[in-house]
């Protein structure tokens, strides 16, 4: 023996946000039950679904013999005293994605978790998905967050699991109407690391997928929790800006794999409300974190208008 005390395995708080689609949350929690990582604390937050989501989730946990506690949002400050491996939190109102996840993050930090995993409820994890994320973060202390290779149910990699910080031209060629005219333009390819990264080895990237994101608690203590000024969308871009300003980096670790169904958490929402939420989040991100003036923000919005019909007909097939 060398007399050194072995370093304890870091504890990971896993936050799963539910809004109405309790069936997907149950499926996600069942996949988490098979995870092999030894120290986890699972927090399920119901974002004021207005249905019997938490009752159904709790019933499934009881059926599988899982021990859990349940608290209302107003009692969240006392969760550090709870010892059950699963905590159910009922939000008092639906204040959006960031605010809902922050309830779970607060609970995880109160339990002393070393890392917080933000996990969409429309995901399924592989049993060994968490070990590579934690191990890579532990050996690279300047990383504020790590993320897995995110794949669709058919197995193809979701491009959104590794993105560059968007530059101005991306908003016109990568995310605006010019993308329709030039679908494989270099600004869009560059944004998604297309042609330069094969998702085969760990790599530092700017923006990780918000569907599964392991964040170091020490980074959260420095930069704060998720910005609650957005209701939905761009949370991972804002998190990148906050980490970037504080000197933290992020990396994708493809040895970790998570399957993302996609779109389930917003499937019951009105499409116009989704469009409006995206627009509001984009304006806030550009103004608050990219320091863009109103004229530039207006130009970005203008770039998202659909091109005239004759241009859409003449641009030819997508490649």
Beta strands, then each sheet from edge to edge (+ up, - down):
strand 1: 12-18
strand 2: 40-46
strand 3: 68-72
strand 4: 86-90
strand 5: 115-120
strand 6: 123-125
strand 7: 143-151
strand 8: 162-163
strand 9: 203-205
strand 10: 207-208
strand 11: 212-216
strand 12: 249-260
sheet 1: 3+ 4+ 2+ 1+ 5+ 11- 7+ 12+ 6-
sheet 2: 3+ 4+ 2+ 1+ 5+ 11- 7+ 12+ 9-
sheet 3: 8+ 10-
end
